[in-house]
Amino acid sequence: MYPLNDKYYLQLVRDSSECLNIELHHHGILIRIVSLNNDHCSTLTHRLCETVDEFNVLIIDLLETSISNIRVTVDENLEISFPVRFGSRNYEKLWSFIIELRLETNTADEISLDPSDWNDLRLLGHKIMDNMIDYMRDVRLRPTWRPLPLTIKETILNGDLPLQGQSPWQVYDEVFTMILPYVIGNIHPLFWGHVYGTGSTIGALAEFITGTMNTMSWGGQQASIYLERKVLSWLKQLIGFPNDETSSGILVSGTSVATIIALAVARKKFHERTMIIYCTKDAHSCIIRAANLLGINKENIVYVSTNEQRQIDLQALEACIDPNTCGFIVGSAGTVGTGAIDDLQGLADICARRPNDLWFHVDGAIGAVACCSRRLRPLFTGLERADSIAFDLHKWLSVPYECGCILVRDGELHRSTFVQPTVSYLTLMDGGITPSEGEHFFSDYGLELSRNTKAVKVWMTLKTYGIERFGRIMEQNVDQALYFAHLIEQHSNQFELLAKVTLNIVCFRYIVRQSNTIDENDMLNKFNKRLLTMIQERGIAIVSPFVIGTNTFALRMCITNHRTRLTDMDKFIEQMIQVARELLSTDEFAILKTIGSV
Ligand SMILES: Cc1ncc(COP(=O)(O)O)c(C=O)c1O
């Protein structure tokens, strides 16, 4: 570090390609980097050296010069001069160089979106970075959720089409005050609603890098394609899927899109034959949406009954499989409602008996990534035998939204489903950015041509934290769910558990006693619905609704949250009891209080 005066200092840095860079810092903020390769050297005025080598010598001399001998002049440029011993070192000369501080002015009429003052952008960038890191660090200090004030809703909705631009500082200020505080809250430690992911600090930084590169990852000669191929191969390895070129995969926005892809590939396989979808009522609605989109009739969806553990009943399935048609059999590696895991090995066995007619698909949105844990992995045995697995990385793997994945056992079939006849504007060439030889085009494996780069955030997340740490977090979440279920059982006068906890989901409700009449159940449903919204609206925690059986309203906690601690469970149940007491004291629910005291 080289202080020049009270405002500026220089730092000499060797970068990874061994190039010497001079960094100029102003009040601690890096404002210029001058790379001493030949091109950049011309941006630097130096009077006594003509080549980069000479300049390197000069810099070394600078380092050896005592600070008191350095003269710094700042006007439009920063001029730094200092005496050095020269040649045989028996005489001194004054060397100086100038770093331009003037902003580049565009003399032509051409415009771009780049700032006229890069330093100003840098300052804004530093401010945003500081705010975002504080935002993540302090998340526990905020309520889980707070309602969006009407004034802010109106301000957002009334905003005029911006014909003229404005200062990015002002625009950011609006984001900071109007958007950031009013999110659904899924990065909060006490958020356990639906199946949300928490993201991570590294994931957030990766998103910034991805946005800066803004590279379009359909294919071509670029590192992001290799990165995606690599992360897909890691995911196959993790799951135990064939990890070679015979199988295929692609990162997509989520399991919903992954399911559409899986169903489209299966339909391609069975082309002119009738394909029936077999799933349970507990299967996620994305299966039905994919079927609708692909024109599969309602009559061709068969709902198979479940057993006591809410798993697909294998005998019932075998009994309803039509031997004259093809089948797309859906297994769940964690159902959305209760986290039940189907007997995936049993399903794989059934499909293996008629491999030409039955396709084994697994919805692993929640559970597939739990293969990170050695302890949890056996729950999913058989997953690796699926013909296709749709799963999410933005849920339990904490990759920032959006990021899901589809893996397909028959890679060639997968490609043939999506590949298009060549069109002139996408012709691959003998070289250049889109060479025909040896390149992998992800647009041949999914719905999109233009697609963003998801691999950087996955790659950075996996490399930074490592699979074992994720495995431990998932075990921690499962243990927290079991602990909460235990707390519910301990408070059996006030709560009841509504489903067995097999993974990270707890379904429960507040009771005044075991209800035994329909009316009472309806009243309890109403009570629990109010309890749920009050908990949410007070920012205590977030759990979400689920209906067990035909008419039992449950509060549902799903813990896919690396920030949650065991003590949050104690705090949550206590606060829930307080809110329930408050509710019971209202006229509306007085009747329940009476029943409870019977
Ligand atoms: C079991 C299951 N399958 C599929 C999905 C849909 O996934 P996505 O929202 O990523 O499209 C979800 C979402 O929560 C889910 O829980």
The ligand as an ORCA input file, in Angstrom:
! r2SCAN-3c Opt
* xyz 0 1
  C     -43.365    -31.968     -4.097
  C     -43.341    -30.788     -5.018
  N     -43.344    -30.986     -6.336
  C     -43.306    -29.963     -7.210
  C     -43.254    -28.659     -6.776
  C     -43.201    -27.534     -7.770
  O     -41.900    -27.026     -7.766
  P     -41.546    -25.569     -8.321
  O     -42.308    -24.608     -7.456
  O     -40.079    -25.459     -8.146
  O     -41.960    -25.508     -9.742
  C     -43.263    -28.415     -5.405
  C     -43.244    -27.043     -4.890
  O     -43.265    -26.786     -3.722
  C     -43.293    -29.499     -4.502
  O     -43.285    -29.308     -3.179
*
